[in-house]
Amino acid sequence: MKKKQTAGHNILGSFAPKFAELNDDVLFDQIWSREEQLALHQRSLITIAALISTGNFEQLDAHLKIGKENGITKAEISEVITHLAFYVGWPKAWSAFNRAKSIF
């Protein structure tokens, strides 16, 4: 990612400092920065699909925004959610569309 992620420290730093450190410094700094192995656009699509598949909608908004910054288009996100609907469930797709609509 281009900008330093601080959400972990900002939201959970005083309550769960190790988790915040792992979130910001390992996941978003070390893993997401491996663009030679997998482009940010692809990482975002994979992450969004995983969040929808597992029903983790609390984190979905942030990753939809990150995905949009990483070049995911409205047409792409619509196609991804439509495709997932048949594999992960219609209600999850509805929930994802409601969130994606407000971001895209």
C-alpha positions as CSV (number, residue, x, y, z in Angstrom):
1,M,0.0,0.0,0.0
2,K,1.2,3.5,-0.7
3,K,0.3,5.2,2.5
4,K,1.1,3.9,6.0
5,Q,-1.8,2.0,7.6
6,T,-2.5,3.2,11.1
7,A,-6.1,1.9,11.7
8,G,-4.9,-0.8,14.1
9,H,-3.0,1.6,16.2
10,N,-5.7,4.3,16.0
11,I,-8.6,2.0,16.9
12,L,-7.1,-0.7,19.0
13,G,-3.7,0.5,20.0
14,S,-4.4,1.1,23.6
15,F,-6.6,-1.9,24.0
16,A,-4.7,-4.6,22.0
17,P,-1.3,-3.1,21.1
18,K,0.2,-6.4,19.7
19,F,-2.8,-7.0,17.5
20,A,-2.6,-3.3,16.3
21,E,1.1,-3.8,15.5
22,L,0.5,-7.0,13.5
23,N,-2.4,-5.4,11.6
24,D,-0.5,-2.2,10.6
25,D,3.1,-3.4,10.5
26,V,2.9,-7.0,9.3
27,L,-0.4,-7.3,7.3
28,F,-0.6,-3.9,5.7
29,D,3.1,-3.0,5.6
30,Q,4.8,-6.3,4.9
31,I,2.2,-8.4,3.2
32,W,0.3,-5.8,1.1
33,S,3.6,-4.3,-0.1
34,R,4.6,-7.5,-1.9
35,E,3.4,-6.0,-5.2
36,E,5.9,-8.0,-7.3
37,Q,4.2,-11.2,-6.2
38,L,0.6,-9.9,-6.5
39,A,-0.6,-6.5,-7.6
40,L,-2.7,-4.3,-5.2
41,H,-5.7,-4.6,-7.6
42,Q,-5.6,-8.4,-7.3
43,R,-5.0,-8.3,-3.5
44,S,-8.0,-6.1,-3.1
45,L,-10.3,-8.4,-5.2
46,I,-9.1,-11.4,-3.3
47,T,-9.6,-9.7,0.1
48,I,-13.0,-8.4,-0.8
49,A,-14.1,-11.8,-2.0
50,A,-12.8,-13.4,1.2
51,L,-14.7,-10.9,3.4
52,I,-17.9,-11.4,1.5
53,S,-17.5,-15.2,1.5
54,T,-17.0,-15.3,5.3
55,G,-19.7,-12.7,6.0
56,N,-17.2,-10.2,7.6
57,F,-19.1,-7.1,6.5
58,E,-17.7,-4.8,9.3
59,Q,-14.3,-4.8,7.5
60,L,-15.8,-4.8,4.0
61,D,-16.4,-1.0,3.7
62,A,-12.8,-0.2,4.4
63,H,-11.6,-2.8,1.9
64,L,-14.1,-1.6,-0.8
65,K,-12.6,1.8,-0.4
66,I,-9.1,0.5,-0.6
67,G,-10.1,-1.6,-3.6
68,K,-11.5,1.5,-5.3
69,E,-8.2,3.3,-4.7
70,N,-6.4,0.2,-6.1
71,G,-8.4,0.6,-9.4
72,I,-11.4,-1.7,-8.9
73,T,-14.2,-0.4,-11.0
74,K,-18.0,-0.3,-10.3
75,A,-18.4,-2.9,-13.1
76,E,-15.7,-5.2,-11.6
77,I,-17.1,-5.1,-8.1
78,S,-20.6,-5.7,-9.4
79,E,-19.4,-8.7,-11.4
80,V,-17.4,-10.1,-8.4
81,I,-20.4,-9.9,-6.1
82,T,-22.8,-11.4,-8.7
83,H,-20.4,-14.3,-9.3
84,L,-19.9,-14.8,-5.5
85,A,-23.7,-14.9,-4.9
86,F,-23.9,-18.4,-6.4
87,Y,-21.1,-19.7,-4.3
88,V,-21.5,-18.0,-0.9
89,G,-25.2,-17.2,-0.8
90,W,-27.7,-14.6,-2.0
91,P,-28.1,-12.8,1.4
92,K,-24.3,-12.2,1.5
93,A,-24.4,-10.8,-2.0
94,W,-27.3,-8.5,-1.1
95,S,-25.4,-7.2,2.0
96,A,-22.2,-6.7,-0.1
97,F,-24.1,-4.9,-2.9
98,N,-25.7,-2.5,-0.3
99,R,-22.2,-1.6,1.0
100,A,-20.6,-1.4,-2.5
101,K,-23.3,0.8,-3.8
102,S,-22.5,3.5,-1.2
103,I,-18.8,3.4,-2.1
104,F,-18.9,3.1,-5.8
